[in-house]
Amino acid sequence: MHFLCKTFGSFEKTSYLCTRKTTRTTNFGAVVQLVRILACHARGRGFEPRPHRKEENQKWFSSFISKPVCEHPPTPSQTTNKQNMKSQKKFYLEEPIKVNTYDTDYMGIVSNTVYPKYFENLRNAILDKFFPLEEMLKEKNTPILAETHIWYKRPLTLQSKPIGKINITLTGASRWEAEIEISEGERTYCIGHQVGYYYNMESNRPVRFPKDFLDYYESI
């Protein structure tokens, strides 16, 4: 395929990505420009225009990429998170977290990919205390996780002695939310927020929490 950039302005309105024959010359081609896909962490920046877009399409793209691709909840302040943890202590748990050597990177700092594991351990511990997983599985039900948001405050190291705190509230017929904090004294390492549902594995749909469980929740 030959790319004749000098004659690009004389192309017909219809562009061809493949070669075609004409009566007066051999082959023509179209200049192809790669387009980067949108990235969540880039919040929609870095989108490159395509050469054959009409003007109105370019306006539509510019209005589209000006909006963030991922909508995140507002970052909680340390004070607000502590107030929420103290004001709603129905399903609340604290337990120490052991930092292992395999949790850290080459700098001796706990990797940011390890915090979801800490969250999972806390969530399993609070389930064992208030609503054991074995009881849910008898009815073919299980809690599922829909969202996890993490705000890293300070680096966690091997020398740290953190305490994990989790508070779960029921915010719907089958919806639950968890506020999580990993801290040591007044030093907060991490704040987390999770959203999940009570889910039936046979119907593959969210189901209501059992009535006796809801009565127990309201009685606390």
N, C-alpha and C positions, 0 to 999 in steps of 0.2 A: 504494500500500500504506500502511495506517495502522499506526503502532506505538503500542499502548496500554500504556505502561509501568505505569500505575496498576493495571491488571488482570492484570499478569504473574503474580502469585501464584495466580490462579484458572485458569490454563491447565490443560488436560488433560495427562496424562503424555506423550503424543505431541506433539512440537513441529512446527510447520509453518514452513518458510522462505517459502512462498508464501501468498497470501490464500485464505480459504475462506468460504463462506456458511454462516450458521446461521439458526435460526428466529426468534431474538430480537434479533439485531443485524446490522450490516452486515459488516464485515471485521475479522479479527484478524491479527496478525503476530507475528513473533518478533524479539527484539533480537539483532542479529548483532554479534559481537565479532571483530575481526581478530586473528590469531595470528601472531607473528613466528616465522620458521623458525630452527632452530638454526644458529649460525655457529661455524666451527672456531676462529676467533681468540677467540671469546667463551667457549669451553670449555663450551658448553651453558647459559650463563646467559641470563636474559632471556626465558624461555618464559612466555607468558601463558596462564592457564587459560581454558577455554571455558565459557560460562554453563550449558550443558545436560549437562555431564558428571556421571556418577554419582560417588558418594563413592569407590568402589573404583577407578574410573578415574583420579581425581585422585591417589590414593595411588600408583598405578602410574606416572603421569607424574612425580610428585615423586621417586620412586626412580630413574627413568630419567635425569632431567636432572641428578641429583647426580653422575653419572659423566661424565668428560670425553669429548667426541665424538671427538677425534683423539688417538690414542696416539702420542707422540713418543719417540724414544730419549733416554736421559739425556744432559744437556748435558755434553760432555767438557771437562775442565779443560785448560788450556794445557799443563801438565806432562805429563798423561796422553797427550795427542795427540802431543807431540814424542817420547815414549817409543815409542809405536806406530809412528811414522814411521821411527824409527831401528832398531827391533827387526826389522822385516820390510821388507827392501829388495830383494825379488826383482824386482818391476816398479816401479821408482822413477825419478822424473824431476824435475829442477828446471830452471826457465827463467824469465827476467825477464818481467814483465808491463808493457806500455806503457799508461799511462792517457791516454786521448784526451779532447779537450774535449767530445765528444758523449757521453762516459760520465758526465759530472757534471751535477748539477742547478744551480739558480740560486744555491745557496750555495757552489758549487765543490767539493761532496762527491760522490764516486761513488755513483750511485743503487744501491739494494739490488737492483734488477732486472737490474743489469749483471753481478753475480757469477756467475749461472748461465752466462753467456757465457764468462767467464774459466775456469770449470770445464770447459766444453765444449772450449775451446782446449787445455787441459792434457790432457784425455782423448784428443783426437785426436793430440796430439804423442806421448803414450806408446804409442798404437796404432801409429803410424808406426815407432816404435823397436823394438817387440817383436812385434807381430802386425798387419801392415798391413791396412787395410780392403779393399784390392784382392784379397788372398788369401781373405778371408772371402766376398766377393761372388761369387767363382768357384763356390763351393758354395751360393750363394743364402742365405748366413748373414750375420748382422750383430749387433753388440751393441745391446741396447735398455736404456733407462733406466726403472727402476720407482720409485725413490724418490730424492729430494734433500732433505737437511736442511742448513740453513745457520745458523751462529751468528756474529753480527756482534760483533766485539770493539772495534774502533776505527774511526773514519772514515778513509777513503782519499781523498786529494786529488790534484790535478794535480801537486803538488810531490813526491809520494811516488814511491819507486823500489822497488816491491814485487817479491818473488820468489815464483813459484808453485811449490808442491811437491805432488806427487801420488804415492800409493803404492796399487797395485791388488793385491788378494789374491783367489785363487780359493777360494770357500767352499762349493762344491758341484759336481756334475757339469756344471751349466750356469750356475751363479750366481757373480757376482763382486761385490766391494765395493771402494770407493775411499775412502781418507782423503786429504783435501785441506787444504792450509794456504796462506794468502796472508800473507806477513810481510815484514818488512824489519829485518834484524838480530834483536834481541830483541823487537821490536815486532810483535805479531800483529794483523793486521787482521780476519782471517776464518778460521773453521774450517768445513769441510764434510764431509759423509758421504753417499755415494751407493751405491745397490744396483741391480744390473742383471742381465741374463741374456743368454746366447748364444742367438740366436733364428733360426729358419728361416723365410724369407719365403714359401715355398711351402706348408708345412703350417701356418703361423701358430702354431707351438708352440716352446717352448724345446727345444734339442737339446744333446747332450753336446759338450764341447770336443773337438777332434781329439786323437787319442792322441799324435801327435808333438809337438803343442803342450803337452800335459800333461807329457810326458817332459822337454821343454825347461824347463818351469816348475820341475819338481822338481830339475833339475840345476843351477839357478842358486844 
